[in-house]
Amino acid sequence: MSLVLSGQGEKTSPLLRIARKYSAYLSYPLAICGLLWLLALPLSSFSRRAYFSENAMMPGQVYTTFGTQSHMDAMDRVDAELKTKDRAQAVEAVFASIGLDTETQEFTYTKVPRIGKHTGTNVHGILRAPRSDSVEALVIAASWTTANNASNVNAVRLMAGLAQYASEQVYWARDIVFVVTDSGEQGIEEWLRAYQGLTTTSPLFVRSGIIQAALSLELPPAKRYTGLGLYFEGKGGQLANLDYVNMVQYVSRLERMPAYLHGLKDVPRRAHWWTKYTSATQLLLRQVRAQAFGLSTGIHAPFLRYRIDAITLAGLPQPDDPVSAVFAHGLFTDADVPAAPMQRQIGRTIEASFRSLNNLLEHFHQSFFFYMLPANQRYVSIGDYIPAAGLMIASLLLQAMHLWWMQGPDELRSDSPHTRITRINAYYALLRATLPSSVGIILRVHALGLVLLLIPQLIASSVLTDATTTAYLFTMALASISMVLHTSDIYWTRRIEWRQLKSIVSVYLAVVVACLSVMNFSLAVALFVVAGLPLVFTRVCRVDTRIRRALGVLMLVAVSPVCMMTLGMHVLGCSSNPFRVFLADFYRFGSLVYPLVCLVYWPVNLLCMIIVLIQ
């Protein structure tokens, strides 16, 4: 009540009086300061050197032995089996010859709702730990193709060698599960659902205990690798524990096969500060892209949905590698495998990582789960980057308070004590007259977003191709703009307060950004940039002419979901329409991007257009 009556000159707390006095001047600087805070994150003064919180891992304290002749023979056995059997049977035969408990899982899945059915096959083998009773397990996973649709047979071969190595050791305290899939992330998702007992259509009967950590391998065709790319983001913004990332980077450097975050190599220490800044900015942008939109590399992402810490290690071929160049022209054969020293270095990196994971006394919990990594072996904690979201949220809330206080005629904001009762009655009469209209507009626009959310899940199975997805987007855009014009025409002559409407929308968006910032900071920032900033600066100046209103609408169309998704095909590097990608991730992995586009981003953009058009 104090907040409501403070706009009519009532006595309130000093904090509200200060907010009322300066809210008109602080909203825009706070939004800009939030963006500047983000731009300052790549600076070295914001980051700290990485360290280990889980001392029980003892990384780098063992002598690695992978690479003996028996391990190489197991890798060659994969090539021999592939010549006479299909891929699933070949892998199962190799795992069985090593002594693993093996099982093949055949499953059927749909990529997007009602859009055809696809079949896939998973093969897994379990090495029973001699020093435990199968209560806990570690997982090594690989797909037959990489994230770039290149052959990943090198990773499958290396996995066979690692299985042979692990079977020769007696110090394992956890089972080790080796999984090979032919369906990428979807195959791992189906395997995990069956492993956790969440599906009955394709159950697993050969299982182990609770999975503590997982590691996926991607080794594209090449003779030599300059290092490994390390990827750690999940579909919903989940991150692997920072101790896991630091441990893998540490042991990889000891084995002279360094793991670089997102494949970006270190900048020399004596490089110019601007060079360091641009490199850190590029790395942070890649993390934001992967975390916000779920465009992860590797098949580790489904594990993170089940609170299993997982990462992907992907080989980085040398720029002049002959096998990599030949594969680019489609002439690659499975006989072109990495040189033995490369296989030994990568294998020993994974060996050292699993020896450290084997030492864990409990699940990862001591280090950060919320962080940003501006450089290799450096991190930014949540306490350093979350103030940026706080500034953005404060800008929306302060503007909402200012607009709420400023609604109605100037007589309602008089400080005269003689008209107190009259002003309060007039103020509540204004709310009774305008608030239903504002809420009605918001509900109508969100109903349109709900239709956009539900229609793709109900249409015929042969409709939602890339071409029709684009046409569908533009059709919805035209329908939305038509609704904006129709709504503004209806309320053109009626008494409606655009300040009140913008105030309610600002509070709504501030709450959404605040909730997202503690779950998926990158997605919260992206939502504020495409929806919050246009809302903050909507009607920042007078729009008393048709030309100004038309320019305002055109600027909002430029930041609408249709335009942003069209631009996103090039910025995000999507091979398909982003709308279709987000829909598929929502349907398969529960990603929040598609619902946010339909129920928050699109409605807020339409409401901004209505605010501009209403007199």
C-alpha positions in Angstrom: 0.0 0.0 0.0 2.9 2.4 0.7 4.2 1.7 -2.7 0.9 2.5 -4.3 0.1 5.6 -2.3 3.6 7.0 -2.5 2.9 8.2 -6.0 0.1 10.4 -4.6 2.3 12.2 -2.1 1.6 10.0 1.0 4.1 9.7 3.8 6.3 6.7 3.1 9.7 5.3 4.2 12.9 7.2 3.3 13.9 4.5 0.9 10.7 4.8 -1.2 11.0 8.6 -1.2 14.6 8.3 -2.6 13.5 5.7 -5.1 10.6 7.9 -6.2 12.9 10.9 -6.6 15.7 9.3 -8.6 14.0 6.3 -10.3 13.4 8.3 -13.5 17.2 8.9 -13.8 18.6 5.5 -12.6 16.8 3.0 -14.8 18.7 3.6 -18.1 22.2 3.9 -16.4 21.6 0.7 -14.5 20.8 -1.2 -17.7 23.9 0.2 -19.3 26.0 -0.6 -16.2 24.8 -4.2 -16.3 26.0 -4.6 -19.9 29.4 -2.9 -19.0 29.8 -5.3 -16.1 29.5 -8.1 -18.6 32.1 -6.5 -20.9 34.4 -6.3 -17.9 34.3 -10.0 -17.1 37.1 -11.0 -19.6 39.5 -8.7 -17.7 42.1 -10.6 -15.7 41.2 -8.7 -12.6 37.7 -10.4 -12.5 39.0 -13.9 -12.8 41.0 -16.1 -10.4 43.4 -18.9 -10.8 41.8 -22.4 -10.7 42.5 -24.7 -7.8 41.3 -28.0 -6.5 38.7 -28.2 -3.7 38.5 -32.0 -3.7 41.9 -33.1 -2.5 41.0 -36.8 -2.5 41.3 -36.9 -6.3 45.1 -36.5 -6.1 45.5 -35.8 -9.9 48.8 -36.6 -11.5 50.0 -38.8 -8.6 50.1 -42.0 -10.6 52.3 -43.5 -13.3 50.3 -44.1 -16.4 50.8 -47.3 -18.4 48.4 -47.2 -21.3 49.8 -48.1 -24.7 51.1 -51.6 -24.4 50.8 -54.1 -27.2 47.7 -55.7 -25.8 45.9 -52.4 -25.8 46.9 -51.7 -29.4 45.7 -55.2 -30.3 42.3 -54.5 -28.8 42.1 -51.4 -30.9 43.0 -53.4 -34.1 40.4 -56.0 -33.1 37.7 -53.3 -33.7 38.8 -52.9 -37.3 38.8 -56.6 -37.9 35.3 -57.0 -36.5 34.0 -54.1 -38.5 34.9 -55.9 -41.7 32.6 -58.8 -41.1 29.9 -57.5 -38.8 27.8 -54.4 -38.5 28.9 -51.7 -36.0 26.8 -52.8 -33.0 27.7 -56.5 -33.3 31.4 -55.6 -33.8 31.6 -53.5 -30.7 29.7 -56.1 -28.6 32.0 -58.9 -29.8 35.1 -56.8 -28.9 33.7 -56.0 -25.4 32.8 -59.6 -24.8 36.3 -60.8 -25.8 37.8 -58.4 -23.2 35.5 -59.9 -20.5 32.9 -57.1 -20.1 29.3 -57.7 -19.3 27.7 -56.5 -22.6 24.2 -55.7 -23.8 22.7 -54.2 -26.9 19.8 -51.7 -26.7 17.6 -51.0 -29.7 15.2 -48.0 -29.4 12.9 -45.8 -31.4 12.6 -42.1 -31.0 11.2 -38.9 -32.7 13.4 -35.8 -33.3 10.4 -33.4 -33.0 6.8 -34.0 -32.1 5.0 -36.2 -34.6 7.8 -35.9 -37.2 8.6 -39.4 -38.2 10.3 -42.2 -36.2 14.0 -43.1 -36.1 15.7 -46.2 -34.8 19.0 -46.4 -33.0 21.2 -48.9 -31.3 23.3 -48.6 -28.2 26.0 -51.1 -27.0 27.5 -51.0 -23.6 29.9 -53.1 -21.6 30.5 -53.1 -17.9 33.8 -53.8 -16.2 33.0 -55.0 -12.7 35.3 -53.4 -10.2 37.2 -56.1 -8.2 37.2 -53.9 -5.1 33.6 -53.0 -4.8 30.0 -54.4 -5.1 28.8 -52.3 -8.1 27.4 -49.5 -6.0 29.0 -46.7 -8.1 30.1 -46.5 -11.7 32.1 -44.3 -14.1 31.1 -44.0 -17.8 33.1 -43.6 -21.0 30.8 -42.8 -24.0 31.4 -42.3 -27.7 29.2 -41.9 -30.7 29.9 -43.2 -34.2 29.8 -39.6 -35.5 31.2 -36.4 -34.0 29.2 -33.2 -33.4 30.3 -32.1 -36.9 29.0 -35.3 -38.5 32.6 -36.6 -39.0 33.6 -40.3 -38.4 34.3 -41.0 -34.8 35.6 -44.5 -35.2 39.0 -43.4 -33.7 37.2 -42.8 -30.4 35.5 -46.2 -30.5 38.9 -47.9 -31.2 40.5 -46.0 -28.3 37.6 -47.0 -26.1 38.3 -50.7 -26.9 42.0 -50.1 -25.9 41.0 -48.4 -22.7 38.6 -51.3 -21.9 41.5 -53.8 -22.4 43.7 -51.6 -20.1 41.1 -51.3 -17.4 40.4 -55.1 -17.4 44.1 -55.7 -16.6 44.1 -53.6 -13.4 42.9 -54.6 -9.9 42.7 -51.2 -8.2 39.3 -50.0 -9.5 36.9 -49.1 -6.7 34.0 -48.3 -9.2 32.6 -50.1 -12.1 33.5 -48.7 -15.5 30.8 -48.6 -18.2 31.7 -48.3 -21.9 28.9 -47.0 -24.1 28.8 -46.7 -27.9 25.8 -45.1 -29.6 24.9 -44.5 -33.2 22.4 -41.7 -32.5 24.4 -39.0 -30.7 22.8 -37.2 -27.8 19.5 -38.9 -28.4 21.1 -42.3 -28.1 22.7 -41.4 -24.8 19.4 -39.9 -23.6 17.6 -43.1 -24.4 20.3 -45.2 -22.7 20.2 -43.0 -19.6 16.5 -43.2 -19.3 16.7 -47.0 -19.5 19.6 -47.1 -17.1 17.7 -45.0 -14.6 14.5 -47.1 -15.0 12.5 -44.3 -16.5 11.3 -46.2 -19.6 9.9 -49.6 -20.3 10.0 -49.6 -24.1 13.7 -50.5 -24.3 14.9 -51.5 -20.9 18.4 -52.5 -19.8 19.0 -55.7 -17.9 22.8 -55.4 -17.5 23.4 -52.5 -15.2 25.7 -51.1 -12.6 25.4 -48.7 -9.7 25.0 -44.9 -9.4 26.9 -43.0 -12.1 29.4 -40.6 -10.4 30.9 -39.0 -13.5 31.0 -39.5 -17.3 33.4 -38.6 -20.1 32.7 -38.7 -23.8 35.2 -38.9 -26.6 35.4 -37.4 -30.1 38.4 -38.0 -32.3 37.8 -36.8 -35.8 39.9 -38.3 -38.7 43.5 -37.2 -38.3 47.0 -38.6 -37.9 48.0 -36.0 -35.3 46.3 -33.8 -32.8 47.6 -30.6 -31.4 45.5 -31.0 -28.3 42.0 -31.7 -27.0 38.9 -29.5 -26.9 37.1 -29.6 -23.5 33.3 -29.0 -23.5 31.3 -28.9 -20.2 27.9 -27.3 -20.8 24.5 -29.0 -20.8 21.3 -28.5 -22.6 19.6 -26.6 -19.8 22.6 -24.5 -18.8 23.9 -27.2 -16.3 27.6 -27.2 -15.8 30.0 -29.9 -14.8 31.7 -29.4 -11.4 34.6 -27.1 -11.7 36.9 -29.6 -9.9 36.3 -32.1 -12.7 37.2 -29.5 -15.4 40.3 -28.4 -13.5 41.4 -32.0 -13.0 41.2 -33.0 -16.6 43.0 -29.9 -17.7 45.8 -30.6 -15.2 46.4 -34.2 -16.1 46.2 -33.5 -19.8 49.0 -31.0 -19.5 51.1 -33.6 -17.6 50.6 -36.0 -20.5 51.5 -33.3 -23.1 48.1 -33.4 -24.7 46.6 -30.2 -23.2 42.8 -29.9 -23.0 41.7 -26.4 -24.1 38.3 -24.9 -23.2 36.2 -25.0 -26.4 39.4 -25.7 -28.4 40.8 -22.2 -27.9 44.5 -22.3 -27.1 46.2 -20.2 -24.5 47.4 -16.6 -25.2 51.1 -16.0 -24.4 51.6 -14.5 -21.0 53.5 -11.5 -22.4 50.8 -10.8 -25.0 49.2 -7.3 -25.1 46.3 -6.9 -22.8 43.9 -6.3 -25.7 44.9 -9.7 -27.2 44.2 -11.3 -23.9 40.9 -9.5 -23.6 39.7 -10.5 -27.1 40.7 -14.1 -26.5 38.8 -14.2 -23.2 35.8 -12.5 -24.8 35.7 -15.1 -27.6 35.8 -18.0 -25.1 33.1 -16.5 -22.9 30.9 -15.9 -26.0 31.2 -19.6 -26.9 30.2 -20.6 -23.4 27.2 -18.2 -23.4 26.2 -19.6 -26.8 26.4 -23.2 -25.6 24.9 -22.6 -22.2 22.0 -20.3 -23.2 20.9 -22.1 -26.4 21.9 -25.7 -25.6 24.2 -25.9 -28.6 26.6 -28.2 -26.9 29.4 -30.1 -28.5 29.6 -33.8 -27.7 27.3 -36.3 -26.1 28.0 -35.4 -22.5 25.0 -33.0 -22.2 22.3 -35.6 -21.4 24.3 -36.8 -18.4 24.1 -33.4 -16.8 20.3 -33.5 -16.8 20.6 -36.4 -14.4 23.0 -34.6 -12.1 25.9 -36.6 -13.4 29.1 -34.5 -13.9 30.2 -35.0 -17.5 32.5 -33.5 -20.1 33.5 -34.1 -23.7 37.1 -34.3 -24.9 37.4 -33.7 -28.7 40.6 -34.1 -30.7 41.9 -31.0 -32.4 43.6 -32.0 -35.7 46.7 -30.2 -36.8 45.9 -27.6 -39.5 48.0 -29.3 -42.1 47.1 -32.9 -41.2 46.8 -35.0 -44.4 44.1 -37.3 -43.1 41.9 -34.4 -42.0 42.4 -32.7 -45.4 41.5 -35.9 -47.3 38.4 -36.4 -45.1 37.2 -32.9 -46.0 37.0 -34.1 -49.6 35.1 -37.3 -48.6 38.0 -39.7 -49.2 38.5 -40.8 -45.6 38.7 -44.5 -44.8 38.6 -46.1 -41.3 42.2 -47.4 -41.9 43.5 -43.8 -41.5 43.9 -43.9 -37.8 46.0 -41.6 -35.5 49.6 -42.4 -35.0 50.5 -44.6 -32.1 52.1 -41.8 -30.0 48.9 -39.8 -30.4 46.7 -42.7 -29.3 49.1 -43.3 -26.3 49.0 -39.7 -25.2 45.2 -39.4 -25.4 44.7 -42.8 -23.8 47.0 -41.9 -20.9 45.2 -38.6 -20.4 41.9 -40.5 -20.0 43.7 -43.1 -17.8 45.0 -40.4 -15.4 41.5 -38.8 -15.3 39.8 -42.0 -14.4 42.4 -42.8 -11.8 41.6 -39.5 -10.1 37.9 -40.2 -10.4 38.5 -43.6 -8.9 39.9 -41.8 -5.8 36.8 -39.8 -5.1 35.2 -40.5 -1.7 31.8 -39.0 -2.6 30.0 -37.2 -5.4 31.5 -33.9 -6.6 30.2 -31.2 -4.3 33.0 -29.0 -2.9 33.8 -26.8 -5.9 31.6 -24.5 -8.0 28.6 -25.6 -10.1 28.0 -21.9 -11.3 31.0 -20.3 -13.0 32.4 -18.8 -16.1 35.8 -19.6 -17.6 37.5 -16.7 -19.4 40.7 -18.6 -20.0 42.3 -22.0 -19.4 42.9 -22.6 -15.7 41.1 -19.4 -14.7 37.5 -18.9 -13.5 34.9 -16.3 -12.6 32.7 -17.3 -9.7 29.0 -16.6 -9.4 29.6 -13.8 -6.9 31.6 -11.9 -9.5 29.2 -12.1 -12.5 25.7 -12.2 -10.9 25.8 -8.5 -10.0 25.4 -7.8 -13.8 22.0 -9.6 -13.6 21.1 -7.6 -10.5 21.7 -4.3 -12.3 19.6 -5.4 -15.2 16.7 -6.5 -12.9 17.0 -3.3 -10.9 16.7 -1.2 -14.1 13.4 -2.9 -14.9 12.0 -2.6 -11.4 13.0 1.1 -11.0 11.4 1.9 -14.3 8.3 0.0 -13.4 8.0 1.9 -10.1 8.5 5.3 -11.8 5.9 4.5 -14.5 3.4 3.3 -11.9 3.9 6.6 -9.9 3.6 8.7 -13.1 0.4 7.2 -14.4 -2.7 9.4 -14.7 -3.0 13.2 -14.8 -0.6 15.5 -12.9 -3.3 16.4 -10.3 -2.9 12.9 -8.8 0.7 13.6 -7.8 0.0 16.8 -5.9 1.5 17.2 -2.4 -1.3 19.3 -1.0 -2.7 17.8 2.2 -6.2 19.4 1.5 -6.9 17.1 -1.5 -5.7 13.9 0.0 -9.1 12.0 0.0 -10.0 13.4 -3.4 -6.7 12.2 -4.9 -6.9 8.7 -3.4 -10.4 8.3 -4.7 -9.5 9.5 -8.2 -6.4 7.2 -8.2 -8.5 4.1 -7.4 -11.1 5.2 -10.0 -8.2 5.4 -12.5 -7.1 1.9 -11.6 -10.6 0.5 -11.9 -10.9 2.0 -15.3 -7.5 1.1 -16.8 -6.2 -2.0 -15.0 -8.6 -4.5 -16.6 -7.7 -3.2 -20.1 -4.0 -3.6 -19.4 -4.4 -7.1 -18.0 -6.6 -8.0 -20.9 -4.0 -7.0 -23.4 -1.3 -9.0 -21.6 -3.5 -12.1 -21.5 -4.4 -11.9 -25.2 -0.8 -11.6 -26.3 0.3 -14.5 -24.0 -2.6 -16.6 -25.4 -1.1 -16.0 -28.9 2.3 -17.2 -27.5 0.6 -20.3 -26.0 -0.8 -21.1 -29.5 2.7 -20.8 -30.9 3.9 -23.2 -28.2 1.2 -25.8 -28.9 0.7 -25.8 -32.7 4.0 -27.5 -33.7 3.1 -30.4 -31.5 -0.3 -30.9 -33.1 0.4 -30.4 -36.9 0.8 -33.2 -39.4 4.0 -35.2 -39.4 5.1 -34.1 -42.9 4.7 -30.3 -42.4 7.4 -29.1 -40.1 10.4 -29.1 -42.5 13.0 -26.3 -42.5 11.2 -24.5 -45.3 7.8 -24.7 -43.7 9.2 -23.8 -40.3 10.5 -20.5 -41.8 7.1 -19.9 -43.5 5.4 -20.7 -40.2 7.5 -18.2 -38.4 6.8 -15.4 -40.9 3.0 -16.3 -40.8 3.0 -16.0 -37.0 4.9 -12.7 -37.3 2.3 -11.3 -39.7 -0.5 -12.5 -37.4 1.2 -11.0 -34.4 1.7 -7.6 -36.1 -1.9 -7.7 -37.2 -3.0 -8.3 -33.7 -0.9 -5.4 -32.5 -2.5 -3.0 -34.9 -6.0 -4.3 -34.2 -5.5 -4.1 -30.4 -4.0 -0.6 -30.6 -6.9 0.5 -32.9 -9.5 -0.9 -30.4 -7.9 1.0 -27.5 -7.0 4.1 -29.5 -10.0 6.1 -28.3 -10.5 4.3 -25.0 -8.9 5.4 -21.8 -5.8 3.3 -21.3 -2.5 4.1 -19.6 0.6 3.0 -21.5 2.7 3.7 -18.4 0.6 1.2 -16.4 1.0 -1.4 -19.1 4.7 -1.0 -19.4 5.1 -1.0 -15.6 3.3 -4.4 -15.3 5.3 -5.9 -18.2 8.6 -4.6 -16.7 7.8 -6.3 -13.4 6.9 -9.5 -15.1 10.1 -9.6 -17.2 12.2 -8.7 -14.1 10.8 -11.7 -12.2 11.5 -14.0 -15.2 15.1 -12.7 -15.6 15.7 -13.0 -11.8 14.6 -16.6 -11.7 16.6 -17.5 -14.8 19.8 -15.8 -13.6 20.2 -18.4 -10.8 19.5 -21.3 -13.1 21.0 -20.3 -16.4 22.8 -17.0 -16.3 23.7 -17.0 -20.0 20.0 -17.5 -21.0 18.9 -14.7 -18.6 21.4 -12.3 -20.1 20.3 -13.2 -23.6 16.7 -12.7 -22.7 17.4 -9.3 -21.2 19.3 -8.2 -24.3 16.6 -9.2 -26.8 13.5 -8.4 -24.7 14.5 -6.4 -21.7 16.6 -3.7 -23.4 13.9 -2.9 -26.0 11.4 -2.7 -23.2 13.5 -0.4 -21.1 14.0 2.0 -24.1 10.5 1.7 -25.5 8.9 5.1 -25.6 11.9 6.7 -24.1 11.0 9.9 -26.0 7.7 11.3 -27.2 5.9 9.4 -30.0 3.2 12.0 -30.8 3.5 11.6 -34.6 2.7 8.7 -36.9 6.3 8.7 -38.2 7.8 8.3 -34.8 5.4 5.5 -34.0 6.2 3.8 -37.3 9.9 4.1 -36.6 9.4 2.7 -33.1 7.5 -0.4 -34.4 10.2 -1.0 -37.1 12.9 -1.0 -34.5 11.0 -3.5 -32.4 10.4 -5.7 -35.5 14.2 -5.7 -36.0 14.6 -7.3 -32.5 11.6 -9.6 -32.9 12.0 -13.4 -32.6 11.7 -13.8 -36.4 14.5 -11.5 -37.2 16.7 -12.7 -34.3 16.2 -16.4 -35.4 17.0 -15.5 -39.0 20.2 -13.8 -37.8 20.8 -16.7 -35.4 21.2 -19.2 -38.2 24.5 -17.4 -39.0 25.6 -16.3 -35.5 24.8 -19.6 -33.7 26.1 -21.7 -36.6 22.9 -23.8 -36.8 22.6 -26.1 -39.8 18.8 -26.0 -39.4 16.4 -23.3 -38.5 16.9 -22.3 -34.9 13.1 -22.5 -34.3 13.3 -26.2 -35.3 16.4 -26.8 -33.2 14.8 -25.2 -30.1 11.6 -27.2 -30.6 13.6 -30.4 -30.9 15.6 -29.7 -27.8 12.4 -28.8 -25.9 10.7 -32.0 -26.9 13.7 -34.3 -26.4 15.7 -32.7 -23.5 13.3 -30.3 -21.8 15.2 -27.2 -22.9 13.7 -23.9 -21.8 14.6 -21.9 -24.9 11.5 -22.7 -26.9 9.0 -22.0 -24.1 10.7 -18.8 -23.3 10.6 -17.7 -26.9 6.8 -18.5 -27.1 5.7 -17.3 -23.7 8.1 -14.5 -22.8 10.2 -13.1 -25.6 7.5 -13.0 -28.3 4.7 -11.6 -26.0 7.0 -8.9 -24.6 8.0 -7.8 -28.1 4.4 -7.5 -29.1 3.5 -5.6 -25.9 6.3 -3.2 -26.7 4.7 -2.5 -30.1 1.3 -1.9 -28.4 2.9 0.5 -26.0 4.4 2.4 -28.9 1.1 2.6 -30.8 -1.2 3.5 -28.0 -1.7 7.3 -27.5 
